[in-house]
Amino acid sequence: GSRIIVNRSRGAGQKIRSPSKTKDGRAGLRRLKEVPSLKEFLHRQNVMHQYRGFFRAVNQINDEKFRAQARNEIRQSYAPLKNESDVFAISMAIKEVSVPG
């Protein structure tokens, strides 16, 4: 016949942990924030691509002081818009940064 295997590793009275729950009782969705639309997601990807591209370009600078200054300037120019959610404001910031001269 068939055998039944019993797990005896837990002591008497111990409970099995359930997944973490949010305040409203939903399980496992604590870290999930509002899901962005496709347009917002692509906007974010564009901004991140531009940001990383600037840092790659800065790495080509030989002078360490000037390189550090350029990195700080990049960070400072992006920091105020880090939590921006208005698509128009993000678009304007991208255009402002990417226009040469």
KOLGU-4560 file (N, C-alpha, C; in nm, 3 decimals, padded with zeros to 5 digits):
<recs>
<n_xx: 00.077 n_yy: -00.116 n_zz: 00.000 ca_xx: 00.000 ca_yy: 00.000 ca_zz: 00.000 c_xx: 00.085 c_yy: 00.127 c_zz: 00.000 mol: A seq: 1 type: GLY>
<n_xx: 00.015 n_yy: 00.237 n_zz: 00.014 ca_xx: 00.081 ca_yy: 00.366 ca_zz: 00.017 c_xx: 00.117 c_yy: 00.404 c_zz: 00.159 mol: A seq: 2 type: SER>
<n_xx: 00.223 n_yy: 00.485 n_zz: 00.171 ca_xx: 00.270 ca_yy: 00.525 ca_zz: 00.303 c_xx: 00.238 c_yy: 00.672 c_zz: 00.325 mol: A seq: 3 type: ARG>
<n_xx: 00.204 n_yy: 00.707 n_zz: 00.443 ca_xx: 00.179 ca_yy: 00.845 ca_zz: 00.480 c_xx: 00.300 c_yy: 00.896 c_zz: 00.556 mol: A seq: 4 type: ILE>
<n_xx: 00.356 n_yy: 01.008 n_zz: 00.511 ca_xx: 00.472 ca_yy: 01.066 ca_zz: 00.576 c_xx: 00.425 c_yy: 01.182 c_zz: 00.661 mol: A seq: 5 type: ILE>
<n_xx: 00.462 n_yy: 01.182 n_zz: 00.787 ca_xx: 00.421 ca_yy: 01.286 ca_zz: 00.880 c_xx: 00.544 c_yy: 01.369 c_zz: 00.916 mol: A seq: 6 type: VAL>
<n_xx: 00.530 n_yy: 01.501 n_zz: 00.909 ca_xx: 00.638 ca_yy: 01.591 ca_zz: 00.946 c_xx: 00.630 c_yy: 01.617 c_zz: 01.096 mol: A seq: 7 type: ASN>
<n_xx: 00.727 n_yy: 01.567 n_zz: 01.169 ca_xx: 00.726 ca_yy: 01.581 ca_zz: 01.314 c_xx: 00.829 c_yy: 01.684 c_zz: 01.362 mol: A seq: 8 type: ARG>
<n_xx: 00.882 n_yy: 01.766 n_zz: 01.273 ca_xx: 00.988 ca_yy: 01.860 ca_zz: 01.311 c_xx: 00.936 c_yy: 01.978 c_zz: 01.392 mol: A seq: 9 type: SER>
<n_xx: 00.811 n_yy: 02.015 n_zz: 01.377 ca_xx: 00.754 ca_yy: 02.126 ca_zz: 01.453 c_xx: 00.707 c_yy: 02.077 c_zz: 01.589 mol: A seq: 10 type: ARG>
<n_xx: 00.730 n_yy: 02.161 n_zz: 01.689 ca_xx: 00.684 ca_yy: 02.127 ca_zz: 01.823 c_xx: 00.533 c_yy: 02.142 c_zz: 01.834 mol: A seq: 11 type: GLY>
<n_xx: 00.480 n_yy: 02.091 n_zz: 01.940 ca_xx: 00.335 ca_yy: 02.099 ca_zz: 01.960 c_xx: 00.294 c_yy: 02.244 c_zz: 01.976 mol: A seq: 12 type: ALA>
<n_xx: 00.189 n_yy: 02.283 n_zz: 01.911 ca_xx: 00.135 ca_yy: 02.417 ca_zz: 01.924 c_xx: 00.199 c_yy: 02.521 c_zz: 01.832 mol: A seq: 13 type: GLY>
<n_xx: 00.300 n_yy: 02.485 n_zz: 01.754 ca_xx: 00.360 ca_yy: 02.581 ca_zz: 01.663 c_xx: 00.275 c_yy: 02.597 c_zz: 01.539 mol: A seq: 14 type: GLN>
<n_xx: 00.262 n_yy: 02.720 n_zz: 01.495 ca_xx: 00.182 ca_yy: 02.748 ca_zz: 01.377 c_xx: 00.272 c_yy: 02.763 c_zz: 01.257 mol: A seq: 15 type: LYS>
<n_xx: 00.216 n_yy: 02.736 n_zz: 01.141 ca_xx: 00.285 ca_yy: 02.760 ca_zz: 01.015 c_xx: 00.268 c_yy: 02.907 c_zz: 00.984 mol: A seq: 16 type: ILE>
<n_xx: 00.376 n_yy: 02.974 n_zz: 00.945 ca_xx: 00.368 ca_yy: 03.116 ca_zz: 00.914 c_xx: 00.291 c_yy: 03.139 c_zz: 00.785 mol: A seq: 17 type: ARG>
<n_xx: 00.201 n_yy: 03.233 n_zz: 00.791 ca_xx: 00.128 ca_yy: 03.270 ca_zz: 00.671 c_xx: 00.199 c_yy: 03.388 c_zz: 00.606 mol: A seq: 18 type: SER>
<n_xx: 00.174 n_yy: 03.413 n_zz: 00.478 ca_xx: 00.239 ca_yy: 03.527 ca_zz: 00.411 c_xx: 00.203 c_yy: 03.657 c_zz: 00.481 mol: A seq: 19 type: PRO>
<n_xx: 00.294 n_yy: 03.755 n_zz: 00.473 ca_xx: 00.267 ca_yy: 03.885 ca_zz: 00.535 c_xx: 00.144 c_yy: 03.947 c_zz: 00.472 mol: A seq: 20 type: SER>
<n_xx: 00.068 n_yy: 04.016 n_zz: 00.554 ca_xx: -00.055 ca_yy: 04.078 ca_zz: 00.504 c_xx: -00.049 c_yy: 04.227 c_zz: 00.524 mol: A seq: 21 type: LYS>
<n_xx: -00.114 n_yy: 04.297 n_zz: 00.435 ca_xx: -00.123 ca_yy: 04.443 ca_zz: 00.446 c_xx: -00.234 c_yy: 04.477 c_zz: 00.544 mol: A seq: 22 type: THR>
<n_xx: -00.250 n_yy: 04.606 n_zz: 00.572 ca_xx: -00.351 ca_yy: 04.651 ca_zz: 00.667 c_xx: -00.492 c_yy: 04.612 c_zz: 00.625 mol: A seq: 23 type: LYS>
<n_xx: -00.514 n_yy: 04.608 n_zz: 00.493 ca_xx: -00.649 ca_yy: 04.574 ca_zz: 00.447 c_xx: -00.668 c_yy: 04.423 c_zz: 00.428 mol: A seq: 24 type: ASP>
<n_xx: -00.569 n_yy: 04.343 n_zz: 00.468 ca_xx: -00.585 ca_yy: 04.198 ca_zz: 00.468 c_xx: -00.537 c_yy: 04.127 c_zz: 00.344 mol: A seq: 25 type: GLY>
<n_xx: -00.487 n_yy: 04.199 n_zz: 00.245 ca_xx: -00.437 ca_yy: 04.133 ca_zz: 00.126 c_xx: -00.299 c_yy: 04.077 c_zz: 00.152 mol: A seq: 26 type: ARG>
<n_xx: -00.275 n_yy: 03.958 n_zz: 00.110 ca_xx: -00.146 ca_yy: 03.892 ca_zz: 00.134 c_xx: -00.046 c_yy: 03.923 c_zz: 00.024 mol: A seq: 27 type: ALA>
<n_xx: 00.078 n_yy: 03.945 n_zz: 00.062 ca_xx: 00.188 ca_yy: 03.951 ca_zz: -00.031 c_xx: 00.198 c_yy: 04.074 c_zz: -00.120 mol: A seq: 28 type: GLY>
<n_xx: 00.116 n_yy: 04.174 n_zz: -00.104 ca_xx: 00.120 ca_yy: 04.290 ca_zz: -00.193 c_xx: 00.175 c_yy: 04.414 c_zz: -00.122 mol: A seq: 29 type: LEU>
<n_xx: 00.246 n_yy: 04.394 n_zz: -00.014 ca_xx: 00.294 ca_yy: 04.506 ca_zz: 00.065 c_xx: 00.391 c_yy: 04.594 c_zz: -00.013 mol: A seq: 30 type: ARG>
<n_xx: 00.485 n_yy: 04.535 n_zz: -00.087 ca_xx: 00.585 ca_yy: 04.612 ca_zz: -00.157 c_xx: 00.537 c_yy: 04.665 c_zz: -00.291 mol: A seq: 31 type: ARG>
<n_xx: 00.430 n_yy: 04.612 n_zz: -00.344 ca_xx: 00.382 ca_yy: 04.653 ca_zz: -00.475 c_xx: 00.314 c_yy: 04.788 c_zz: -00.465 mol: A seq: 32 type: LEU>
<n_xx: 00.370 n_yy: 04.886 n_zz: -00.532 ca_xx: 00.312 ca_yy: 05.020 ca_zz: -00.533 c_xx: 00.214 c_yy: 05.028 c_zz: -00.649 mol: A seq: 33 type: LYS>
<n_xx: 00.172 n_yy: 05.148 n_zz: -00.678 ca_xx: 00.084 ca_yy: 05.169 ca_zz: -00.792 c_xx: 00.158 c_yy: 05.130 c_zz: -00.919 mol: A seq: 34 type: GLU>
<n_xx: 00.097 n_yy: 05.049 n_zz: -01.001 ca_xx: 00.160 ca_yy: 05.002 ca_zz: -01.124 c_xx: 00.148 c_yy: 05.112 c_zz: -01.229 mol: A seq: 35 type: VAL>
<n_xx: 00.261 n_yy: 05.154 n_zz: -01.288 ca_xx: 00.254 ca_yy: 05.261 ca_zz: -01.387 c_xx: 00.195 c_yy: 05.212 c_zz: -01.519 mol: A seq: 36 type: PRO>
<n_xx: 00.142 n_yy: 05.305 n_zz: -01.595 ca_xx: 00.092 ca_yy: 05.272 ca_zz: -01.728 c_xx: 00.212 c_yy: 05.245 c_zz: -01.818 mol: A seq: 37 type: SER>
<n_xx: 00.187 n_yy: 05.191 n_zz: -01.934 ca_xx: 00.295 ca_yy: 05.164 ca_zz: -02.029 c_xx: 00.368 c_yy: 05.293 c_zz: -02.067 mol: A seq: 38 type: LEU>
<n_xx: 00.293 n_yy: 05.398 n_zz: -02.089 ca_xx: 00.352 ca_yy: 05.527 ca_zz: -02.126 c_xx: 00.443 c_yy: 05.579 c_zz: -02.015 mol: A seq: 39 type: LYS>
<n_xx: 00.396 n_yy: 05.571 n_zz: -01.891 ca_xx: 00.478 ca_yy: 05.615 ca_zz: -01.777 c_xx: 00.602 c_yy: 05.528 c_zz: -01.761 mol: A seq: 40 type: GLU>
<n_xx: 00.587 n_yy: 05.399 n_zz: -01.782 ca_xx: 00.700 ca_yy: 05.307 ca_zz: -01.772 c_xx: 00.805 c_yy: 05.340 c_zz: -01.878 mol: A seq: 41 type: PHE>
<n_xx: 00.761 n_yy: 05.363 n_zz: -02.001 ca_xx: 00.855 ca_yy: 05.396 ca_zz: -02.108 c_xx: 00.923 c_yy: 05.530 c_zz: -02.083 mol: A seq: 42 type: LEU>
<n_xx: 00.847 n_yy: 05.625 n_zz: -02.026 ca_xx: 00.905 ca_yy: 05.754 ca_zz: -01.989 c_xx: 01.017 c_yy: 05.735 c_zz: -01.888 mol: A seq: 43 type: HIS>
<n_xx: 00.990 n_yy: 05.655 n_zz: -01.788 ca_xx: 01.090 ca_yy: 05.629 ca_zz: -01.684 c_xx: 01.213 c_yy: 05.562 c_zz: -01.744 mol: A seq: 44 type: ARG>
<n_xx: 01.191 n_yy: 05.468 n_zz: -01.832 ca_xx: 01.304 ca_yy: 05.400 ca_zz: -01.896 c_xx: 01.388 c_yy: 05.498 c_zz: -01.977 mol: A seq: 45 type: GLN>
<n_xx: 01.322 n_yy: 05.590 n_zz: -02.045 ca_xx: 01.392 ca_yy: 05.692 ca_zz: -02.124 c_xx: 01.479 c_yy: 05.780 c_zz: -02.033 mol: A seq: 46 type: ASN>
<n_xx: 01.422 n_yy: 05.823 n_zz: -01.920 ca_xx: 01.495 ca_yy: 05.907 ca_zz: -01.825 c_xx: 01.614 c_yy: 05.830 c_zz: -01.767 mol: A seq: 47 type: VAL>
<n_xx: 01.593 n_yy: 05.705 n_zz: -01.730 ca_xx: 01.701 ca_yy: 05.626 ca_zz: -01.673 c_xx: 01.811 c_yy: 05.601 c_zz: -01.776 mol: A seq: 48 type: MET>
<n_xx: 01.772 n_yy: 05.579 n_zz: -01.900 ca_xx: 01.870 ca_yy: 05.560 ca_zz: -02.007 c_xx: 01.956 c_yy: 05.686 c_zz: -02.024 mol: A seq: 49 type: HIS>
<n_xx: 01.891 n_yy: 05.800 n_zz: -02.022 ca_xx: 01.962 ca_yy: 05.927 ca_zz: -02.036 c_xx: 02.056 c_yy: 05.950 c_zz: -01.917 mol: A seq: 50 type: GLN>
<n_xx: 02.007 n_yy: 05.926 n_zz: -01.797 ca_xx: 02.086 ca_yy: 05.944 ca_zz: -01.675 c_xx: 02.211 c_yy: 05.857 c_zz: -01.677 mol: A seq: 51 type: TYR>
<n_xx: 02.193 n_yy: 05.730 n_zz: -01.710 ca_xx: 02.307 ca_yy: 05.639 ca_zz: -01.715 c_xx: 02.403 c_yy: 05.676 c_zz: -01.828 mol: A seq: 52 type: ARG>
<n_xx: 02.349 n_yy: 05.724 n_zz: -01.938 ca_xx: 02.433 ca_yy: 05.768 ca_zz: -02.050 c_xx: 02.523 c_yy: 05.884 c_zz: -02.011 mol: A seq: 53 type: GLY>
<n_xx: 02.468 n_yy: 05.977 n_zz: -01.933 ca_xx: 02.550 ca_yy: 06.088 ca_zz: -01.885 c_xx: 02.664 c_yy: 06.038 c_zz: -01.798 mol: A seq: 54 type: PHE>
<n_xx: 02.634 n_yy: 05.942 n_zz: -01.710 ca_xx: 02.740 ca_yy: 05.889 ca_zz: -01.624 c_xx: 02.845 c_yy: 05.812 c_zz: -01.704 mol: A seq: 55 type: PHE>
<n_xx: 02.803 n_yy: 05.742 n_zz: -01.808 ca_xx: 02.901 ca_yy: 05.673 ca_zz: -01.894 c_xx: 02.991 c_yy: 05.776 c_zz: -01.963 mol: A seq: 56 type: ARG>
<n_xx: 02.932 n_yy: 05.885 n_zz: -02.008 ca_xx: 03.010 ca_yy: 05.989 ca_zz: -02.075 c_xx: 03.108 c_yy: 06.054 c_zz: -01.976 mol: A seq: 57 type: ALA>
<n_xx: 03.063 n_yy: 06.077 n_zz: -01.854 ca_xx: 03.147 ca_yy: 06.140 ca_zz: -01.753 c_xx: 03.267 c_yy: 06.050 c_zz: -01.720 mol: A seq: 58 type: VAL>
<n_xx: 03.249 n_yy: 05.919 n_zz: -01.727 ca_xx: 03.359 ca_yy: 05.828 ca_zz: -01.698 c_xx: 03.474 c_yy: 05.842 c_zz: -01.797 mol: A seq: 59 type: ASN>
<n_xx: 03.451 n_yy: 05.905 n_zz: -01.909 ca_xx: 03.556 ca_yy: 05.925 ca_zz: -02.009 c_xx: 03.646 c_yy: 06.045 c_zz: -01.976 mol: A seq: 60 type: GLN>
<n_xx: 03.607 n_yy: 06.125 n_zz: -01.878 ca_xx: 03.684 ca_yy: 06.243 ca_zz: -01.840 c_xx: 03.806 c_yy: 06.199 c_zz: -01.760 mol: A seq: 61 type: ILE>
<n_xx: 03.923 n_yy: 06.247 n_zz: -01.800 ca_xx: 04.047 ca_yy: 06.206 ca_zz: -01.733 c_xx: 04.071 c_yy: 06.276 c_zz: -01.601 mol: A seq: 62 type: ASN>
<n_xx: 04.036 n_yy: 06.403 n_zz: -01.591 ca_xx: 04.060 ca_yy: 06.481 ca_zz: -01.470 c_xx: 03.961 c_yy: 06.440 c_zz: -01.360 mol: A seq: 63 type: ASP>
<n_xx: 04.013 n_yy: 06.385 n_zz: -01.249 ca_xx: 03.928 ca_yy: 06.332 ca_zz: -01.142 c_xx: 03.841 c_yy: 06.441 c_zz: -01.077 mol: A seq: 64 type: GLU>
<n_xx: 03.896 n_yy: 06.559 n_zz: -01.056 ca_xx: 03.818 ca_yy: 06.667 ca_zz: -00.994 c_xx: 03.701 c_yy: 06.708 c_zz: -01.083 mol: A seq: 65 type: LYS>
<n_xx: 03.730 n_yy: 06.724 n_zz: -01.212 ca_xx: 03.625 ca_yy: 06.764 ca_zz: -01.305 c_xx: 03.520 c_yy: 06.652 c_zz: -01.318 mol: A seq: 66 type: PHE>
<n_xx: 03.565 n_yy: 06.525 n_zz: -01.317 ca_xx: 03.473 ca_yy: 06.411 ca_zz: -01.325 c_xx: 03.379 c_yy: 06.411 c_zz: -01.204 mol: A seq: 67 type: ARG>
<n_xx: 03.435 n_yy: 06.432 n_zz: -01.084 ca_xx: 03.352 ca_yy: 06.435 ca_zz: -00.963 c_xx: 03.253 c_yy: 06.550 c_zz: -00.967 mol: A seq: 68 type: ALA>
<n_xx: 03.298 n_yy: 06.665 n_zz: -01.016 ca_xx: 03.210 ca_yy: 06.782 ca_zz: -01.027 c_xx: 03.096 c_yy: 06.754 c_zz: -01.125 mol: A seq: 69 type: GLN>
<n_xx: 03.129 n_yy: 06.690 n_zz: -01.237 ca_xx: 03.026 ca_yy: 06.658 ca_zz: -01.337 c_xx: 02.925 c_yy: 06.559 c_zz: -01.281 mol: A seq: 70 type: ALA>
<n_xx: 02.971 n_yy: 06.459 n_zz: -01.208 ca_xx: 02.880 ca_yy: 06.360 ca_zz: -01.146 c_xx: 02.785 c_yy: 06.429 c_zz: -01.049 mol: A seq: 71 type: ARG>
<n_xx: 02.839 n_yy: 06.517 n_zz: -00.966 ca_xx: 02.755 ca_yy: 06.589 ca_zz: -00.870 c_xx: 02.652 c_yy: 06.677 c_zz: -00.941 mol: A seq: 72 type: ASN>
<n_xx: 02.693 n_yy: 06.739 n_zz: -01.050 ca_xx: 02.601 ca_yy: 06.824 ca_zz: -01.125 c_xx: 02.487 c_yy: 06.741 c_zz: -01.187 mol: A seq: 73 type: GLU>
<n_xx: 02.521 n_yy: 06.624 n_zz: -01.238 ca_xx: 02.419 ca_yy: 06.535 ca_zz: -01.294 c_xx: 02.320 c_yy: 06.495 c_zz: -01.186 mol: A seq: 74 type: ILE>
<n_xx: 02.371 n_yy: 06.452 n_zz: -01.072 ca_xx: 02.284 ca_yy: 06.411 ca_zz: -00.961 c_xx: 02.195 c_yy: 06.524 c_zz: -00.916 mol: A seq: 75 type: ARG>
<n_xx: 02.254 n_yy: 06.643 n_zz: -00.903 ca_xx: 02.176 ca_yy: 06.759 ca_zz: -00.856 c_xx: 02.069 c_yy: 06.802 c_zz: -00.956 mol: A seq: 76 type: GLN>
<n_xx: 02.096 n_yy: 06.782 n_zz: -01.084 ca_xx: 01.996 ca_yy: 06.822 ca_zz: -01.183 c_xx: 01.880 c_yy: 06.723 c_zz: -01.191 mol: A seq: 77 type: SER>
<n_xx: 01.905 n_yy: 06.597 n_zz: -01.158 ca_xx: 01.798 ca_yy: 06.497 ca_zz: -01.162 c_xx: 01.724 c_yy: 06.484 c_zz: -01.029 mol: A seq: 78 type: TYR>
<n_xx: 01.789 n_yy: 06.516 n_zz: -00.919 ca_xx: 01.731 ca_yy: 06.495 ca_zz: -00.786 c_xx: 01.595 c_yy: 06.562 c_zz: -00.765 mol: A seq: 79 type: ALA>
<n_xx: 01.577 n_yy: 06.689 n_zz: -00.804 ca_xx: 01.446 ca_yy: 06.752 ca_zz: -00.780 c_xx: 01.330 c_yy: 06.683 c_zz: -00.854 mol: A seq: 80 type: PRO>
<n_xx: 01.361 n_yy: 06.614 n_zz: -00.961 ca_xx: 01.256 ca_yy: 06.551 ca_zz: -01.041 c_xx: 01.243 c_yy: 06.401 c_zz: -01.013 mol: A seq: 81 type: LEU>
<n_xx: 01.312 n_yy: 06.354 n_zz: -00.911 ca_xx: 01.315 ca_yy: 06.210 ca_zz: -00.882 c_xx: 01.175 c_yy: 06.151 c_zz: -00.862 mol: A seq: 82 type: LYS>
<n_xx: 01.091 n_yy: 06.222 n_zz: -00.790 ca_xx: 00.957 ca_yy: 06.170 ca_zz: -00.759 c_xx: 00.848 c_yy: 06.237 c_zz: -00.843 mol: A seq: 83 type: ASN>
<n_xx: 00.886 n_yy: 06.300 n_zz: -00.951 ca_xx: 00.789 ca_yy: 06.368 ca_zz: -01.038 c_xx: 00.701 c_yy: 06.265 c_zz: -01.107 mol: A seq: 84 type: GLU>
<n_xx: 00.572 n_yy: 06.288 n_zz: -01.108 ca_xx: 00.480 ca_yy: 06.195 ca_zz: -01.172 c_xx: 00.407 c_yy: 06.258 c_zz: -01.292 mol: A seq: 85 type: SER>
<n_xx: 00.419 n_yy: 06.389 n_zz: -01.307 ca_xx: 00.355 ca_yy: 06.458 ca_zz: -01.418 c_xx: 00.432 c_yy: 06.431 c_zz: -01.547 mol: A seq: 86 type: ASP>
<n_xx: 00.369 n_yy: 06.365 n_zz: -01.642 ca_xx: 00.434 ca_yy: 06.326 ca_zz: -01.767 c_xx: 00.485 c_yy: 06.448 c_zz: -01.843 mol: A seq: 87 type: VAL>
<n_xx: 00.408 n_yy: 06.556 n_zz: -01.843 ca_xx: 00.450 ca_yy: 06.677 ca_zz: -01.915 c_xx: 00.577 c_yy: 06.737 c_zz: -01.854 mol: A seq: 88 type: PHE>
<n_xx: 00.583 n_yy: 06.742 n_zz: -01.721 ca_xx: 00.701 ca_yy: 06.796 ca_zz: -01.653 c_xx: 00.824 c_yy: 06.709 c_zz: -01.682 mol: A seq: 89 type: ALA>
<n_xx: 00.805 n_yy: 06.580 n_zz: -01.686 ca_xx: 00.916 ca_yy: 06.489 ca_zz: -01.717 c_xx: 00.963 c_yy: 06.510 c_zz: -01.860 mol: A seq: 90 type: ILE>
<n_xx: 00.869 n_yy: 06.522 n_zz: -01.953 ca_xx: 00.904 ca_yy: 06.546 ca_zz: -02.094 c_xx: 00.983 c_yy: 06.675 c_zz: -02.110 mol: A seq: 91 type: SER>
<n_xx: 00.939 n_yy: 06.779 n_zz: -02.044 ca_xx: 01.008 ca_yy: 06.908 ca_zz: -02.053 c_xx: 01.148 c_yy: 06.899 c_zz: -01.995 mol: A seq: 92 type: MET>
<n_xx: 01.163 n_yy: 06.827 n_zz: -01.887 ca_xx: 01.295 ca_yy: 06.812 ca_zz: -01.824 c_xx: 01.389 c_yy: 06.734 c_zz: -01.916 mol: A seq: 93 type: ALA>
<n_xx: 01.338 n_yy: 06.631 n_zz: -01.982 ca_xx: 01.419 ca_yy: 06.552 ca_zz: -02.074 c_xx: 01.464 c_yy: 06.639 c_zz: -02.190 mol: A seq: 94 type: ILE>
<n_xx: 01.372 n_yy: 06.717 n_zz: -02.247 ca_xx: 01.406 ca_yy: 06.803 ca_zz: -02.360 c_xx: 01.505 c_yy: 06.911 c_zz: -02.319 mol: A seq: 95 type: LYS>
<n_xx: 01.488 n_yy: 06.966 n_zz: -02.198 ca_xx: 01.578 ca_yy: 07.070 ca_zz: -02.150 c_xx: 01.720 c_yy: 07.016 c_zz: -02.134 mol: A seq: 96 type: GLU>
<n_xx: 01.733 n_yy: 06.896 n_zz: -02.084 ca_xx: 01.865 ca_yy: 06.837 ca_zz: -02.059 c_xx: 01.929 c_yy: 06.790 c_zz: -02.188 mol: A seq: 97 type: VAL>
<n_xx: 01.850 n_yy: 06.738 n_zz: -02.281 ca_xx: 01.909 ca_yy: 06.679 ca_zz: -02.402 c_xx: 01.938 c_yy: 06.780 c_zz: -02.513 mol: A seq: 98 type: SER>
<n_xx: 01.894 n_yy: 06.906 n_zz: -02.498 ca_xx: 01.922 ca_yy: 07.007 ca_zz: -02.601 c_xx: 02.067 c_yy: 07.051 c_zz: -02.586 mol: A seq: 99 type: VAL>
<n_xx: 02.147 n_yy: 07.036 n_zz: -02.693 ca_xx: 02.286 ca_yy: 07.078 ca_zz: -02.683 c_xx: 02.302 c_yy: 07.229 c_zz: -02.674 mol: A seq: 100 type: PRO>
<n_xx: 02.407 n_yy: 07.271 n_zz: -02.600 ca_xx: 02.442 ca_yy: 07.413 ca_zz: -02.594 c_xx: 02.361 c_yy: 07.484 c_zz: -02.497 mol: A seq: 101 type: GLY>
</recs>
